[in-house]
Structure formats: structure tokens, C-alpha cells
Amino acid sequence: MVHAKATVRRSCLVADAEAMWESIFGDRSMSKGDFMERVKKLYT
């Protein structure tokens, strides 16, 4: 299990990524799930 601090940091990154996705990609071709998976790979 991940440490609480890392979990909090991860959730902040995920929240930032979701906000970024909303502003940049909107309803374009890349799905939100694909984008989130790509972001998670960058930070894991």
C-alpha cells in the first residue's frame, strides 16, 4: 500500500490532470480514460 502522503500527492496530480483534460481536450478524439492512463504512467 502506498504511503498516505504519496496518495494525497497522487490524487492532486490526478485532479490537475482531469482539469487539464477538461480545458485542453474537451470532447476531442482522445478519450478521458486514455488520457488519464497516460498521465498515471507518467507519475508511477
MMTF fields as JSON, N, C-alpha, C and O atoms, coordinates in Angstrom:
{
  "mmtfVersion": "1.0.0",
  "mmtfProducer": "UNKNOWN",
  "numBonds": 175,
  "numAtoms": 176,
  "numGroups": 44,
  "numChains": 1,
  "numModels": 1,
  "chainsPerModel": [1],
  "groupsPerChain": [44],
  "chainIdList": ["A"],
  "bondAtomList": [4, 2, 8, 6, 12, 10, 16, 14, 20, 18, 24, 22, 28, 26, 32, 30, 36, 34, 40, 38, 44, 42, 48, 46, 52, 50, 56, 54, 60, 58, 64, 62, 68, 66, 72, 70, 76, 74, 80, 78, 84, 82, 88, 86, 92, 90, 96, 94, 100, 98, 104, 102, 108, 106, 112, 110, 116, 114, 120, 118, 124, 122, 128, 126, 132, 130, 136, 134, 140, 138, 144, 142, 148, 146, 152, 150, 156, 154, 160, 158, 164, 162, 168, 166, 172, 170],
  "bondOrderList": [1, 1, 1, 1, 1, 1, 1, 1, 1, 1, 1, 1, 1, 1, 1, 1, 1, 1, 1, 1, 1, 1, 1, 1, 1, 1, 1, 1, 1, 1, 1, 1, 1, 1, 1, 1, 1, 1, 1, 1, 1, 1, 1],
  "groupList": [{"groupName": "MET", "atomNameList": ["N", "CA", "C", "O"], "elementList": ["N", "C", "C", "O"], "formalChargeList": [0, 0, 0, 0], "bondAtomList": [1, 0, 2, 1, 3, 2], "bondOrderList": [1, 1, 2], "singleLetterCode": "M", "chemCompType": "L-PEPTIDE LINKING"}, {"groupName": "VAL", "atomNameList": ["N", "CA", "C", "O"], "elementList": ["N", "C", "C", "O"], "formalChargeList": [0, 0, 0, 0], "bondAtomList": [1, 0, 2, 1, 3, 2], "bondOrderList": [1, 1, 2], "singleLetterCode": "V", "chemCompType": "L-PEPTIDE LINKING"}, {"groupName": "HIS", "atomNameList": ["N", "CA", "C", "O"], "elementList": ["N", "C", "C", "O"], "formalChargeList": [0, 0, 0, 0], "bondAtomList": [1, 0, 2, 1, 3, 2], "bondOrderList": [1, 1, 2], "singleLetterCode": "H", "chemCompType": "L-PEPTIDE LINKING"}, {"groupName": "ALA", "atomNameList": ["N", "CA", "C", "O"], "elementList": ["N", "C", "C", "O"], "formalChargeList": [0, 0, 0, 0], "bondAtomList": [1, 0, 2, 1, 3, 2], "bondOrderList": [1, 1, 2], "singleLetterCode": "A", "chemCompType": "L-PEPTIDE LINKING"}, {"groupName": "LYS", "atomNameList": ["N", "CA", "C", "O"], "elementList": ["N", "C", "C", "O"], "formalChargeList": [0, 0, 0, 0], "bondAtomList": [1, 0, 2, 1, 3, 2], "bondOrderList": [1, 1, 2], "singleLetterCode": "K", "chemCompType": "L-PEPTIDE LINKING"}, {"groupName": "THR", "atomNameList": ["N", "CA", "C", "O"], "elementList": ["N", "C", "C", "O"], "formalChargeList": [0, 0, 0, 0], "bondAtomList": [1, 0, 2, 1, 3, 2], "bondOrderList": [1, 1, 2], "singleLetterCode": "T", "chemCompType": "L-PEPTIDE LINKING"}, {"groupName": "ARG", "atomNameList": ["N", "CA", "C", "O"], "elementList": ["N", "C", "C", "O"], "formalChargeList": [0, 0, 0, 0], "bondAtomList": [1, 0, 2, 1, 3, 2], "bondOrderList": [1, 1, 2], "singleLetterCode": "R", "chemCompType": "L-PEPTIDE LINKING"}, {"groupName": "SER", "atomNameList": ["N", "CA", "C", "O"], "elementList": ["N", "C", "C", "O"], "formalChargeList": [0, 0, 0, 0], "bondAtomList": [1, 0, 2, 1, 3, 2], "bondOrderList": [1, 1, 2], "singleLetterCode": "S", "chemCompType": "L-PEPTIDE LINKING"}, {"groupName": "CYS", "atomNameList": ["N", "CA", "C", "O"], "elementList": ["N", "C", "C", "O"], "formalChargeList": [0, 0, 0, 0], "bondAtomList": [1, 0, 2, 1, 3, 2], "bondOrderList": [1, 1, 2], "singleLetterCode": "C", "chemCompType": "L-PEPTIDE LINKING"}, {"groupName": "LEU", "atomNameList": ["N", "CA", "C", "O"], "elementList": ["N", "C", "C", "O"], "formalChargeList": [0, 0, 0, 0], "bondAtomList": [1, 0, 2, 1, 3, 2], "bondOrderList": [1, 1, 2], "singleLetterCode": "L", "chemCompType": "L-PEPTIDE LINKING"}, {"groupName": "ASP", "atomNameList": ["N", "CA", "C", "O"], "elementList": ["N", "C", "C", "O"], "formalChargeList": [0, 0, 0, 0], "bondAtomList": [1, 0, 2, 1, 3, 2], "bondOrderList": [1, 1, 2], "singleLetterCode": "D", "chemCompType": "L-PEPTIDE LINKING"}, {"groupName": "GLU", "atomNameList": ["N", "CA", "C", "O"], "elementList": ["N", "C", "C", "O"], "formalChargeList": [0, 0, 0, 0], "bondAtomList": [1, 0, 2, 1, 3, 2], "bondOrderList": [1, 1, 2], "singleLetterCode": "E", "chemCompType": "L-PEPTIDE LINKING"}, {"groupName": "TRP", "atomNameList": ["N", "CA", "C", "O"], "elementList": ["N", "C", "C", "O"], "formalChargeList": [0, 0, 0, 0], "bondAtomList": [1, 0, 2, 1, 3, 2], "bondOrderList": [1, 1, 2], "singleLetterCode": "W", "chemCompType": "L-PEPTIDE LINKING"}, {"groupName": "ILE", "atomNameList": ["N", "CA", "C", "O"], "elementList": ["N", "C", "C", "O"], "formalChargeList": [0, 0, 0, 0], "bondAtomList": [1, 0, 2, 1, 3, 2], "bondOrderList": [1, 1, 2], "singleLetterCode": "I", "chemCompType": "L-PEPTIDE LINKING"}, {"groupName": "PHE", "atomNameList": ["N", "CA", "C", "O"], "elementList": ["N", "C", "C", "O"], "formalChargeList": [0, 0, 0, 0], "bondAtomList": [1, 0, 2, 1, 3, 2], "bondOrderList": [1, 1, 2], "singleLetterCode": "F", "chemCompType": "L-PEPTIDE LINKING"}, {"groupName": "GLY", "atomNameList": ["N", "CA", "C", "O"], "elementList": ["N", "C", "C", "O"], "formalChargeList": [0, 0, 0, 0], "bondAtomList": [1, 0, 2, 1, 3, 2], "bondOrderList": [1, 1, 2], "singleLetterCode": "G", "chemCompType": "PEPTIDE LINKING"}, {"groupName": "TYR", "atomNameList": ["N", "CA", "C", "O"], "elementList": ["N", "C", "C", "O"], "formalChargeList": [0, 0, 0, 0], "bondAtomList": [1, 0, 2, 1, 3, 2], "bondOrderList": [1, 1, 2], "singleLetterCode": "Y", "chemCompType": "L-PEPTIDE LINKING"}],
  "groupTypeList": [0, 1, 2, 3, 4, 3, 5, 1, 6, 6, 7, 8, 9, 1, 3, 10, 3, 11, 3, 0, 12, 11, 7, 13, 14, 15, 10, 6, 7, 0, 7, 4, 15, 10, 14, 0, 11, 6, 1, 4, 4, 9, 16, 5],
  "groupIdList": [1, 2, 3, 4, 5, 6, 7, 8, 9, 10, 11, 12, 13, 14, 15, 16, 17, 18, 19, 20, 21, 22, 23, 24, 25, 26, 27, 28, 29, 30, 31, 32, 33, 34, 35, 36, 37, 38, 39, 40, 41, 42, 43, 44],
  "secStructList": [7, 7, 7, 2, 2, 2, 2, 2, 2, 2, 2, 2, 2, 2, 2, 2, 2, 2, 2, 2, 2, 2, 2, 2, 6, 6, 6, 1, 1, 1, 7, 2, 2, 2, 2, 2, 2, 2, 2, 2, 2, 2, 2, 7],
  "xCoordList": [0.846, 0.0, 0.879, 1.947, 0.406, 1.182, 1.047, 0.024, 2.082, 2.011, 0.932, 0.643, 0.349, -0.731, -0.283, -1.027, 0.927, 1.433, 1.491, 1.093, 1.987, 2.06, 0.657, 0.435, -0.286, -1.657, -2.278, -2.951, -2.046, -2.563, -1.946, -2.644, -0.63, 0.047, -0.475, -0.701, -0.666, -1.173, -2.566, -2.852, -3.436, -4.793, -4.802, -5.645, -3.869, -3.74, -3.323, -3.859, -2.369, -1.932, -3.075, -3.254, -3.848, -4.983, -6.022, -6.571, -6.289, -7.239, -6.747, -7.527, -5.453, -4.872, -4.991, -5.315, -4.727, -4.796, -6.231, -6.449, -7.201, -8.596, -8.973, -9.655, -8.531, -8.805, -8.14, -8.729, -6.894, -6.16, -6.891, -7.034, -7.354, -8.083, -9.333, -9.628, -10.069, -11.306, -11.016, -11.741, -9.945, -9.672, -9.049, -9.362, -8.163, -7.434, -8.185, -8.368, -8.621, -9.134, -10.637, -11.129, -11.38, -12.823, -13.372, -13.134, -14.098, -14.717, -13.959, -14.551, -12.666, -11.884, -11.66, -12.202, -10.86, -10.749, -10.209, -10.67, -9.248, -8.674, -9.694, -10.225, -9.961, -10.936, -10.318, -9.098, -11.167, -10.673, -9.931, -8.893, -10.449, -9.805, -8.392, -7.464, -8.23, -6.903, -5.948, -4.791, -6.452, -5.609, -5.198, -4.04, -6.147, -5.837, -4.822, -3.927, -4.958, -3.983, -2.595, -1.608, -2.515, -1.228, -0.603, 0.595, -1.416, -0.921, -0.444, 0.614, -1.225, -0.846, 0.494, 1.3, 0.745, 2.024, 3.18, 4.276, 2.935, 3.995, 4.395, 5.556, 3.433, 3.686, 3.843, 3.91, 3.904, 4.078, 5.413, 5.744],
  "yCoordList": [-1.205, 0.0, 1.252, 1.285, 2.265, 3.496, 4.305, 4.246, 5.055, 5.933, 6.997, 7.379, 7.466, 8.455, 9.717, 10.269, 10.161, 11.378, 11.206, 12.099, 10.057, 9.788, 9.708, 10.143, 9.149, 9.033, 10.415, 10.679, 11.28, 12.642, 13.352, 14.012, 13.209, 13.836, 13.288, 14.046, 11.981, 11.339, 11.863, 12.166, 11.969, 12.431, 13.886, 14.273, 14.689, 16.067, 16.081, 16.854, 15.227, 15.136, 14.688, 15.208, 13.714, 13.217, 14.316, 14.488, 15.058, 16.17, 17.225, 17.738, 17.548, 18.502, 17.986, 18.737, 16.705, 16.111, 16.14, 16.392, 15.884, 15.937, 17.35, 17.544, 18.334, 19.728, 20.085, 20.768, 19.611, 19.845, 19.212, 19.821, 17.978, 17.283, 18.063, 18.238, 18.533, 19.275, 20.519, 20.818, 21.251, 22.514, 22.315, 23.054, 21.314, 21.147, 20.255, 20.623, 19.085, 18.097, 18.167, 17.938, 18.483, 18.555, 17.284, 16.189, 17.412, 16.252, 15.808, 15.235, 16.064, 15.647, 14.143, 13.402, 13.714, 12.279, 11.452, 10.332, 11.98, 11.205, 11.083, 12.085, 9.856, 9.678, 10.053, 10.019, 10.411, 10.799, 9.635, 9.839, 8.428, 7.26, 7.07, 6.798, 7.214, 7.073, 8.133, 7.85, 9.358, 10.435, 10.196, 10.404, 9.757, 9.514, 8.381, 8.452, 7.339, 6.241, 6.747, 6.377, 7.591, 8.138, 8.964, 8.858, 9.782, 10.607, 9.723, 9.971, 8.692, 7.805, 7.142, 6.968, 6.766, 6.139, 7.113, 6.705, 8.397, 9.388, 9.51, 9.778, 9.313, 9.565, 8.307, 8.379, 7.145, 5.912, 5.271, 4.222],
  "zCoordList": [0.0, 0.0, 0.0, 0.612, -0.693, -0.803, 0.477, 1.158, 0.794, 1.96, 1.75, 0.616, 2.834, 2.753, 2.015, 1.204, 2.3, 1.655, 0.138, -0.609, -0.308, -1.743, -2.346, -3.476, -1.586, -2.076, -2.261, -3.257, -1.299, -1.401, -2.601, -3.371, -2.75, -3.871, -5.192, -6.135, -5.264, -6.474, -6.816, -7.975, -5.803, -6.07, -6.538, -7.346, -6.032, -6.51, -7.981, -8.776, -8.335, -9.724, -10.625, -11.727, -10.142, -10.931, -11.11, -12.199, -10.04, -10.13, -11.119, -11.922, -11.063, -12.012, -13.435, -14.354, -13.607, -14.936, -15.468, -16.653, -14.6, -15.036, -15.453, -16.459, -14.684, -15.026, -16.353, -17.191, -16.535, -17.779, -18.952, -20.013, -18.749, -19.805, -20.186, -21.368, -19.177, -19.434, -20.268, -21.216, -19.911, -20.589, -21.969, -22.903, -22.103, -23.364, -24.349, -25.51, -23.887, -24.818, -25.013, -26.118, -23.944, -24.08, -24.71, -24.199, -25.803, -26.452, -27.694, -28.609, -27.738, -28.908, -28.934, -28.114, -29.884, -30.176, -29.013, -28.791, -28.272, -27.172, -26.045, -25.565, -25.63, -24.553, -23.218, -23.054, -22.271, -20.952, -20.3, -19.671, -20.443, -19.864, -20.401, -19.639, -21.714, -22.322, -21.794, -21.482, -21.698, -21.204, -19.758, -19.396, -18.928, -17.525, -17.381, -16.539, -18.198, -18.152, -18.519, -17.882, -19.541, -19.958, -18.836, -18.574, -18.177, -17.069, -15.917, -15.338, -15.587, -14.486, -14.766, -13.852, -16.029, -16.377, -16.164, -15.781, -16.41, -16.215, -14.75, -14.439, -13.849, -12.431, -11.606, -10.379, -12.261, -11.488, -11.811, -11.26]
}
